[in-house]
Amino acid sequence: MNTLSYKTISANKNTVQKEWVLIDADNEVLGRMASKAANLLRGKHKPNFTPHVDCGDNVVIINADKIRLTGNKWDAKEYIRHTGYPGGQRTKTARQLMEKKPTAMVEKAIKGMLPKNKLGSALFRNLYVYAGSEHDQQAQKPKKINLKSIR
């Protein structure tokens, strides 16, 4: 039989090549930026993507306080939490959450797009979000990435 055969290469934590990438969220729409960041964290842009392995990059997001929301979402979008006591449901609008903790909206948006298991928790630890243009990952020399170039 004269056929080509290829071996499927499955990545593991020893063979994965992780990079540091920098995303500037200035004037970016929250959901679109979050989905691209989640894909980078997950590693879906890499040819050796393996679903059960952390093969994504470390993502640093700056200027999280300058994101955009389309339509009336600043006042209509609500973030709900529960204290654990009866009648303890609390809501905040996007505007209130941005005033209190500017990085929380970006973190919540990206966390919701990751798997809901131990792998998702490990992937979320590779995310670093900062409100201003300064970040603590200067030593890792993150490569600035243009979101328009990512599918």
C-alpha positions in Angstrom: 0.0 0.0 0.0 1.5 3.3 -1.1 0.0 5.9 1.3 1.4 8.7 3.4 1.1 8.3 7.1 1.5 11.0 9.7 1.8 10.8 13.4 -0.5 13.0 15.5 1.6 15.0 17.8 0.1 15.6 21.2 1.6 18.4 23.3 2.3 18.0 27.0 3.5 20.4 29.6 7.2 19.7 28.8 7.0 20.2 25.1 4.8 23.4 25.1 6.4 26.6 24.0 4.8 29.4 26.0 5.3 33.1 25.0 4.4 36.4 26.7 2.1 38.6 24.8 0.9 42.2 25.5 -2.6 43.4 24.6 -3.4 47.1 24.8 -7.2 47.3 25.6 -7.4 51.1 24.9 -10.6 51.7 22.9 -11.2 48.0 22.3 -14.7 46.5 22.6 -14.8 44.3 25.7 -16.2 41.1 24.3 -14.2 41.0 21.1 -11.0 41.7 22.9 -11.9 39.1 25.6 -12.6 36.3 23.1 -9.2 36.9 21.4 -7.4 36.9 24.7 -9.2 33.7 25.7 -8.0 32.0 22.5 -4.4 33.1 23.2 -4.7 31.8 26.8 -6.1 28.5 25.6 -3.5 28.1 22.8 -6.0 27.6 20.0 -3.9 29.7 17.7 -1.0 27.2 17.8 -0.7 24.2 15.4 0.0 21.8 18.2 -3.1 22.7 20.2 -4.1 19.9 22.6 -7.5 20.4 24.4 -6.4 18.9 27.7 -3.1 20.7 28.1 -2.2 24.2 29.1 -0.5 25.1 25.8 -1.5 28.8 25.6 0.5 31.9 26.1 0.8 34.2 29.1 -1.3 37.3 28.4 -0.7 40.8 29.8 -3.5 43.3 29.3 -2.9 47.0 29.9 -5.3 49.9 29.9 -8.3 47.8 31.0 -9.9 51.0 32.3 -10.2 52.3 28.8 -12.3 49.5 27.2 -15.5 50.2 25.3 -19.0 48.8 25.6 -21.4 49.1 22.8 -25.0 50.3 23.0 -26.5 51.0 26.4 -24.4 48.3 28.3 -22.7 50.8 30.7 -26.1 51.1 32.4 -28.0 48.0 31.3 -25.3 45.3 31.8 -25.5 43.9 35.4 -22.9 41.8 37.3 -24.7 39.6 39.8 -23.1 38.0 42.9 -24.6 36.3 46.0 -23.5 36.7 49.6 -24.6 33.2 50.5 -27.3 34.3 52.9 -31.1 34.3 52.1 -32.0 37.4 50.0 -28.3 38.1 49.5 -28.3 38.7 45.8 -26.4 41.8 44.9 -26.1 43.5 41.5 -23.8 46.2 40.1 -24.0 47.9 36.7 -21.0 47.9 34.4 -20.4 51.6 35.3 -20.4 50.9 39.0 -18.0 47.9 38.6 -15.6 50.0 36.5 -15.5 52.7 39.2 -14.8 50.2 42.0 -12.4 47.8 40.2 -11.5 48.6 36.6 -9.8 45.3 35.9 -12.8 43.1 37.1 -14.8 43.5 33.9 -12.0 42.2 31.7 -11.2 39.4 34.1 -14.8 38.3 34.3 -15.3 38.4 30.6 -12.2 36.3 29.9 -12.9 33.9 32.7 -16.3 33.2 31.4 -14.8 32.1 28.0 -12.4 29.6 29.6 -13.3 25.9 30.5 -15.1 25.5 33.8 -12.6 23.0 35.3 -9.1 22.7 36.7 -7.6 23.5 33.3 -9.6 26.7 33.1 -8.3 27.7 36.6 -4.8 27.0 35.5 -5.3 29.0 32.3 -6.7 32.0 34.2 -3.6 32.2 36.3 -1.7 33.0 33.0 -3.7 36.3 32.7 -2.4 39.6 34.1 -4.7 42.6 33.8 -3.7 46.2 34.6 -5.8 49.4 34.7 -3.0 51.7 33.5 -0.3 51.5 30.9 2.3 50.2 33.3 2.7 46.5 34.1 4.9 44.3 36.3 5.9 41.9 33.6 8.7 44.1 32.1 11.3 41.4 32.8 9.5 38.8 30.6 9.6 41.2 27.6 6.1 40.5 26.4 5.6 40.9 22.6 2.9 43.5 21.8 0.3 41.9 19.7 -2.2 43.6 17.3 -5.7 42.3 17.9 -6.7 42.9 14.3 -4.2 40.3 13.2 -5.8 37.5 15.4 -8.8 35.7 14.1 
